Amino acid sequence: MLPCGKKECKFETCSLDTFCIYGFFKSRKWDFNHHIVPPISSSIAFRLESTKRGYKGFEEFSEAKQYRPIYIYDRLGEPTRCILEENLAHLERGEVAVSFSSGMAAVSSCILALTSYGDEIISHNTIYGCTYSLMTNWLPRFGLHTKFIDLTVPENLKNNITNNTKIVYFETPSNPLLQIIDIKGIVNITKQKSKNRKIYVVVDNTFATPLCQRPREFGADFVIHSLSKNICGFGTDLGGVIISTKKFWKDLLLVRKDFGGVLSSKSAWSILVYGLSSLPTRIKRQQETALEVAKFLENHNKVEKVLYPGLSSFPQYELAKKQMRSPQGEFAPGILIYFLLKATPQSTRKFLNTIARKSYSMTLAVSLGQVRTLIESPYLMTHATLSKKEKETMGIDKNGIRLSIGLEDSRDIIYDLELAFKTI
Ligand SMILES: *Cc1c(COP(=O)(O)O)cnc(C)c1O
């Protein structure tokens, strides 16, 4: 049946103006099941062949019964995005995934879906800058308070959980100091303390990716990613995702529908087609290079300290080896390095500026997890808006440098680093 109610297509007789809108209306050119690469779907609203289908679609959406979804409106659900979500749920050992327009949309939506006025969050004391700003500048306005404590010692939770605690939140490895938080240790203590009401463990797994660590295997309730980083991998598309169980699907879908941080289908397509398919190969190669670069830095006389979970000198090496594993069971310490220069803050800036101006294989920029090696100063850049005191308690030093290793030949990265060392 056609929208005009007629049985037959009038394309022969209608004006070309109308034809431009409807075309042949029903195309035989869409043969979805036989694609190798999924097509980009880009439709804000979907044709409903009857009011019955429309009603059923809304009903199923509100009950989160969407095995074979009836698509209605992009903000509720959309095919390309749903395919990406299915794959991400499987990778992170969850039952469902709900994607968002950015990592921050995923972080804020997860917290909003789980809390109400008066609830408390306990967070590790070093977290992504905007997550910290969300928790300190915005959430208190809605009666949500966050206590920042050192979660590298899980026992610290014991005295801090109260009857109002709803979420325990952290990143591991943390940003930028790459501290490892014992997911299982946190989950166990949280379980003991969840007597009258459930306390949720939420892990931002952006740094590690499911190729290096799957927090749900250790009992975490929610996993969040900024898809903009390692998973997209090419630095072309922003995105975020929350992975959990069916029980929370409805609330996560409703939060996304009403707060509106929807991932565009075009971005979902790039992340699905280019990002996911190349992720395992990228991570493996970037990790090998990261170890070589970390060893080079460790042996350099102008370097005070190198933090890379893959180095045996790493303070939490044993925990990293236990927790950070590839799906095949190999040690997977990730692609990020943090190091301190033996220098004055002035020469640290000189070092970075030499790289910015002279280096071919490294780029001075924020963000991480791209095919290009990115270098930055957390003190001056990603964590610049924190107060002096906050930086001090977090251990963010003026001479600290964060390095996100890309796909270049390790010899070129080392060459460019050596060039910058020579100037200080
Ligand atoms: C980048 C990042 C985010 C935020 O992601 P966007 O996609 O930039 O909104 C959150 N957490 C971590 C650990 C990140 O690195």
Ligand as a Chemical Component Dictionary entry (heavy atoms), coordinates in Angstrom:
data_LIG
# 
_chem_comp.id                   LIG 
_chem_comp.type                 NON-POLYMER 
_chem_comp.pdbx_formal_charge   0 
_chem_comp.three_letter_code    LIG 
# 
loop_
_chem_comp_atom.comp_id 
_chem_comp_atom.atom_id 
_chem_comp_atom.alt_atom_id 
_chem_comp_atom.type_symbol 
_chem_comp_atom.charge 
_chem_comp_atom.model_Cartn_x 
_chem_comp_atom.model_Cartn_y 
_chem_comp_atom.model_Cartn_z 
_chem_comp_atom.pdbx_ordinal 
LIG C1 C1 C 0 38.170 10.885 25.468 1  
LIG C2 C2 C 0 37.706 10.222 26.684 2  
LIG C3 C3 C 0 36.394 10.386 27.135 3  
LIG C4 C4 C 0 35.411 11.304 26.431 4  
LIG O1 O1 O 0 35.151 10.904 25.139 5  
LIG P1 P1 P 0 34.648 11.898 23.966 6  
LIG O2 O2 O 0 34.321 10.948 22.874 7  
LIG O3 O3 O 0 35.766 12.827 23.655 8  
LIG O4 O4 O 0 33.446 12.593 24.510 9  
LIG C5 C5 C 0 36.008 9.718  28.275 10 
LIG N1 N1 N 0 36.867 8.912  28.942 11 
LIG C6 C6 C 0 38.135 8.736  28.536 12 
LIG C7 C7 C 0 39.022 7.841  29.315 13 
LIG C8 C8 C 0 38.596 9.374  27.391 14 
LIG O5 O5 O 0 39.870 9.209  27.030 15 
# 
loop_
_chem_comp_bond.comp_id 
_chem_comp_bond.atom_id_1 
_chem_comp_bond.atom_id_2 
_chem_comp_bond.value_order 
_chem_comp_bond.pdbx_ordinal 
LIG C1 C2 SING 1  
LIG C2 C3 SING 2  
LIG C2 C8 DOUB 3  
LIG C3 C4 SING 4  
LIG C3 C5 DOUB 5  
LIG C4 O1 SING 6  
LIG O1 P1 SING 7  
LIG P1 O2 DOUB 8  
LIG P1 O3 SING 9  
LIG P1 O4 SING 10 
LIG C5 N1 SING 11 
LIG N1 C6 DOUB 12 
LIG C6 C7 SING 13 
LIG C6 C8 SING 14 
LIG C8 O5 SING 15 
# 
